Amino acid sequence: MDKQIIAIGGGGFGRNPGNGIIEQYILDQSNSEKPNICFIPTATGDDESYKVSYYSTFSKLNCNPTHLDFFKRTPNLEKLIDDQDIIFVGGGNTKSMLSVWREWGLDKILKNAFENGTIMSGVSAGAICWFEKGVTDSWAEKLEIMDCMGFTKGNCCPHYDEEPERKPSLSKFIETKEIFNCYAIEGGCALHIKNDAVYTAISFRGKKNSYLVKQLNNKIIETKLLVKNII
């Protein structure tokens, strides 16, 4: 059974509710004719408007959408996650999100679901959380590297072309050997990882790209990953 992660660099229903382009791609990766999908908006403190955007998009697609709240009464997590074909994690504060998850044991429940074929997806915080480490703006002062859940190998940086501090910060992290390489995903692009390897990158807004960034002969090198355009 394939172990799949679809990490979005920026965009999707949080910014363009109802568009459903990358969302349809995610649904298409499931073997289920009408997939069960659960939105987890912990990183924004279960923001209500974010959930409205989620339902206004996925209710138009052939799926069964639900969501998980942590800041109201929390349901039986194992049963909820076990029922899903796809998980979609929203953006926001990655550090706070993972702290809440670990306190409730959701990280372990998600790992078990992932090992059993549930597709893991998300944007920004919901993109980096699946990797070993991620570049995050959870701290107000500056971008930082933080340990994530390590469902797949490698490190991840979203918003690569959308936020001016992303490129120089990532270069510095690699030059100082805080990390040795990193997947960098532009807004409007998603990186599809299958069984620990890059399957494809998906451009869903203009001509957007994903890269593997590393240092070679004291120079930062961006290697463009194979991109499939779906618009």
Long-range contacts (C-beta under 8 A, 24 or more apart in sequence): 1-116, 1-117, 2-117, 2-194, 2-195, 3-114, 3-115, 3-117, 3-151, 3-152, 3-194, 3-195, 3-196, 4-29, 4-119, 4-120, 4-192, 4-193, 4-194, 4-199, 5-119, 5-120, 5-121, 5-130, 5-151, 5-152, 5-192, 5-193, 6-119, 6-120, 6-121, 6-122, 6-190, 6-191, 6-192, 6-193, 6-202, 7-121, 7-122, 7-126, 7-127, 7-128, 7-130, 7-131, 7-156, 7-158, 7-183, 7-185, 7-190, 7-191, 7-193, 8-121, 8-122, 8-123, 8-124, 8-126, 8-127, 8-158, 8-185, 8-189, 8-190, 9-123, 9-124, 9-127, 9-158, 9-159, 9-160, 9-162, 9-184, 9-185, 9-186, 9-187, 9-188, 9-189, 9-190, 9-191, 9-208, 9-210, 10-123, 10-124, 10-158, 10-159, 10-162, 10-185, 10-186, 10-187, 10-188, 11-123, 11-187, 11-188, 11-204, 11-205, 12-123, 12-204, 13-53, 13-54, 13-56, 13-57, 13-58, 14-50, 14-53, 14-90, 14-91, 14-123, 17-52, 17-53, 17-56, 17-57, 18-56, 18-57, 18-60, 19-57, 20-57, 20-58, 20-60, 20-61, 21-204, 21-205, 21-230, 21-231, 22-190, 22-202, 22-204, 22-230, 23-57, 23-58, 23-61, 24-61, 25-190, 25-202, 25-204, 25-230, 26-86, 26-88, 26-119, 26-121, 27-61, 27-62, 27-63, 27-86, 29-86, 29-119, 29-192, 30-85, 30-86, 30-119, 31-85, 32-85, 33-62, 34-62, 34-63, 34-64, 35-63, 35-64, 35-85, 35-86, 36-63, 36-64, 36-66, 36-83, 36-84, 36-85, 36-86, 37-63, 37-64, 37-65, 37-66, 37-84, 37-85, 37-86, 37-87, 37-88, 38-65, 38-66, 38-67, 38-68, 38-80, 38-81, 38-84, 38-86, 38-87, 38-88, 39-65, 39-66, 39-67, 39-68, 39-88, 39-89, 39-90, 40-67, 40-68, 40-87, 40-88, 40-89, 40-90, 40-122, 40-126, 41-67, 41-69, 41-90, 41-92, 42-68, 42-70, 42-89, 42-90, 42-92, 42-96, 42-97, 42-100, 42-101, 43-89, 43-90, 43-91, 43-92, 43-93, 43-94, 43-96, 43-97, 43-124, 43-125, 43-126, 44-90, 44-91, 44-92, 44-93, 45-71, 45-92, 45-96, 46-70, 46-71, 46-72, 47-90, 47-92, 50-90, 54-88, 54-90, 70-100, 70-104, 74-104, 77-104, 77-105, 77-106, 77-109, 78-109, 81-106, 81-109, 81-110, 81-113, 81-118, 82-113, 84-113, 84-118, 85-118, 85-119, 86-118, 86-119, 86-121, 87-113, 87-118, 87-119, 87-120, 87-121, 87-122, 88-121, 88-122, 88-126, 89-120, 89-121, 89-122, 89-123, 89-125, 89-126, 89-129, 90-122, 90-123, 90-124, 90-125, 90-126, 91-122, 91-123, 91-124, 91-125, 91-126, 92-124, 92-125, 93-125, 93-138, 94-125, 94-128, 94-129, 94-134, 94-136, 94-138, 94-146, 94-148, 95-136, 95-138, 95-139, 95-146, 96-138, 97-125, 97-129, 98-129, 98-148, 98-149, 107-149, 110-149, 110-151, 111-149, 111-151, 114-151, 120-151, 123-158, 124-158, 124-159, 127-156, 127-158, 127-185, 127-190, 127-191, 128-156, 128-157, 128-158, 130-156, 130-193, 131-155, 131-156, 131-183, 133-179, 135-166, 135-169, 135-170, 135-173, 135-182, 137-163, 142-169, 143-169, 145-173, 145-178, 145-179, 152-193, 152-196, 153-196, 154-181, 154-182, 154-183, 155-179, 155-181, 155-182, 155-183, 156-182, 156-183, 156-184, 156-185, 156-191, 157-182, 157-183, 157-184, 157-185, 157-213, 158-185, 158-187, 159-185, 159-186, 159-187, 160-184, 160-185, 160-186, 160-187, 160-210, 160-211, 161-186, 161-187, 161-208, 162-186, 162-187, 170-213, 171-213, 171-220, 174-213, 174-214, 174-215, 174-220, 175-215, 175-220, 180-214, 180-215, 181-212, 181-213, 181-214, 182-212, 182-213, 182-214, 183-210, 183-211, 183-212, 183-213, 183-225, 184-210, 184-211, 184-212, 184-213, 184-222, 185-210, 186-210, 189-227, 191-225, 198-225, 198-226, 200-225, 200-226, 200-227, 200-228, 201-225, 201-226, 201-227, 201-228, 202-227, 202-228, 202-230, 203-227, 203-228, 203-229, 203-230, 203-231, 204-230, 204-231, 205-231, 206-231
